[in-house]
Amino acid sequence: MAASTDRVDGTTTGSTTTQVTTKGRTIIDDAVVAKVAGIAARDVPGVYALGGNAARAFGAIRDAIGSSALGQGVRVEVGETQAAVDVTIVVEYPTPMTAVAAAVREAVAEAVTRLVGLEVTEVNVAINDVEIPGFGTETEDAPGRVR
């Protein structure tokens, strides 16, 4: 867990979101918010993978050793009650890219709000590649595919 600083008002800044109630405190790490967003984005039809080329290459290595990074390709900025999310995706050809981006925005915002309890102010989607089935060396069952 990354370093954080407790503030006088009881909230935590840095890498966690803190909710203080009369019955106790709930602390949610920013990495958890990123995982929730990543899982929601992966579930959108037309999303082949998350992350840039380097992130996907490291993801393939992690998958080979039995580990995975569900927050790969996702960056979050979390405040006390709000979050902003940046997602980098690879879209499956011939899925309409703007439709996939809109669906990712909706899915991520809904998941973060419902599961984490934060208002999502924006979800920025960067499409950095398109996966063309049967083209090149990758196949639909490639070990680097993240779903």
C-alpha positions as CSV (number, residue, x, y, z in Angstrom):
1,M,0.0,0.0,0.0
2,A,1.4,3.4,-1.0
3,A,2.1,6.1,1.5
4,S,-0.8,8.3,2.6
5,T,-1.2,11.1,5.1
6,D,-3.9,11.3,7.7
7,R,-5.6,14.7,7.8
8,V,-7.0,16.4,10.8
9,D,-10.6,16.0,9.4
10,G,-10.2,12.2,9.5
11,T,-9.9,11.7,5.7
12,T,-6.8,10.2,4.1
13,T,-5.0,11.7,1.1
14,G,-2.7,10.0,-1.3
15,S,-3.5,6.4,-2.3
16,T,-6.7,5.8,-0.4
17,T,-10.3,6.9,-0.1
18,T,-11.6,7.0,3.5
19,Q,-15.2,6.9,4.6
20,V,-15.8,7.7,8.3
21,T,-19.1,6.8,9.8
22,T,-20.3,6.5,13.4
23,K,-19.7,2.8,13.3
24,G,-16.2,2.9,11.9
25,R,-13.8,3.7,9.0
26,T,-13.7,2.2,5.5
27,I,-10.4,2.6,3.6
28,I,-10.4,1.8,-0.2
29,D,-7.0,1.9,-1.9
30,D,-6.8,3.6,-5.3
31,A,-5.5,0.3,-6.8
32,V,-8.9,-1.2,-5.9
33,V,-10.7,1.6,-7.7
34,A,-8.5,0.9,-10.8
35,K,-9.2,-2.8,-10.6
36,V,-13.0,-2.2,-10.5
37,A,-12.7,0.1,-13.5
38,G,-10.5,-2.4,-15.4
39,I,-12.9,-5.3,-14.8
40,A,-15.8,-3.2,-16.0
41,A,-14.0,-2.0,-19.1
42,R,-12.9,-5.6,-20.0
43,D,-16.5,-6.8,-19.9
44,V,-17.6,-4.4,-22.6
45,P,-18.1,-6.1,-26.0
46,G,-15.5,-5.0,-28.5
47,V,-12.7,-4.5,-25.9
48,Y,-9.9,-6.8,-26.8
49,A,-7.4,-5.8,-24.1
50,L,-6.4,-2.9,-21.8
51,G,-3.2,-1.0,-21.8
52,G,-0.5,0.0,-24.2
53,N,1.9,-2.3,-26.0
54,A,4.4,-2.4,-23.2
55,A,1.7,-3.0,-20.5
56,R,0.2,-5.8,-22.5
57,A,3.6,-7.4,-23.0
58,F,4.2,-7.3,-19.2
59,G,0.6,-8.6,-18.7
60,A,1.4,-11.6,-20.9
61,I,4.4,-12.4,-18.7
62,R,2.3,-12.0,-15.6
63,D,-0.4,-14.3,-17.0
64,A,2.3,-16.9,-17.9
65,I,3.4,-17.1,-14.2
66,G,-0.2,-17.2,-12.9
67,S,-0.6,-13.5,-11.9
68,S,-2.7,-10.8,-13.4
69,A,-3.0,-7.0,-13.1
70,L,-6.7,-6.2,-13.4
71,G,-5.9,-2.5,-13.2
72,Q,-3.6,-2.7,-16.3
73,G,-4.2,0.2,-18.6
74,V,-6.2,2.1,-16.0
75,R,-5.2,5.2,-14.1
76,V,-7.4,6.8,-11.5
77,E,-7.4,10.1,-9.6
78,V,-9.5,9.8,-6.5
79,G,-10.7,12.5,-4.2
80,E,-12.8,12.4,-1.1
81,T,-16.1,11.8,-2.9
82,Q,-15.2,11.8,-6.6
83,A,-13.0,9.9,-9.1
84,A,-11.7,10.5,-12.6
85,V,-10.6,7.5,-14.7
86,D,-8.3,7.1,-17.7
87,V,-8.6,3.9,-19.6
88,T,-6.4,2.7,-22.5
89,I,-8.0,0.0,-24.7
90,V,-7.5,-2.1,-27.8
91,V,-10.7,-2.5,-29.8
92,E,-11.6,-5.6,-31.8
93,Y,-12.0,-5.1,-35.5
94,P,-14.6,-4.2,-37.0
95,T,-16.4,-2.9,-33.8
96,P,-17.3,0.8,-34.1
97,M,-14.7,2.5,-31.9
98,T,-16.7,5.4,-30.7
99,A,-19.5,3.0,-29.6
100,V,-17.0,0.9,-27.6
101,A,-15.6,4.0,-26.0
102,A,-19.1,5.2,-25.0
103,A,-19.9,1.8,-23.6
104,V,-16.6,1.7,-21.6
105,R,-17.4,5.1,-20.2
106,E,-20.8,4.0,-19.0
107,A,-19.7,0.7,-17.6
108,V,-16.7,2.1,-15.7
109,A,-18.7,5.0,-14.2
110,E,-21.5,2.7,-13.2
111,A,-19.2,0.1,-11.6
112,V,-17.1,2.7,-9.7
113,T,-20.2,4.4,-8.4
114,R,-22.0,1.3,-7.5
115,L,-19.2,-0.7,-6.0
116,V,-16.9,2.0,-4.5
117,G,-19.4,4.7,-3.8
118,L,-17.6,7.5,-5.6
119,E,-19.1,9.9,-8.1
120,V,-17.3,9.6,-11.4
121,T,-16.6,13.0,-12.9
122,E,-15.0,11.7,-16.1
123,V,-13.9,8.6,-17.9
124,N,-11.3,9.3,-20.6
125,V,-10.8,6.5,-23.1
126,A,-7.7,6.2,-25.3
127,I,-7.8,3.7,-28.1
128,N,-4.3,2.8,-28.9
129,D,-4.7,-0.2,-31.2
130,V,-7.1,-2.4,-33.1
131,E,-7.0,-6.2,-33.0
132,I,-7.7,-7.8,-36.4
133,P,-8.6,-11.5,-36.0
134,G,-6.3,-13.8,-38.0
135,F,-3.9,-10.9,-38.9
136,G,-0.3,-11.3,-37.9
137,T,0.8,-13.7,-35.2
138,E,-1.9,-13.2,-32.6
139,T,-5.0,-15.3,-32.4
140,E,-8.2,-15.0,-30.4
141,D,-6.8,-17.5,-27.9
142,A,-3.5,-15.8,-27.6
143,P,-2.0,-16.1,-24.1
144,G,-1.6,-12.3,-23.8
145,R,-5.3,-11.6,-24.3
146,V,-6.8,-10.1,-21.2
147,R,-10.6,-10.6,-20.7
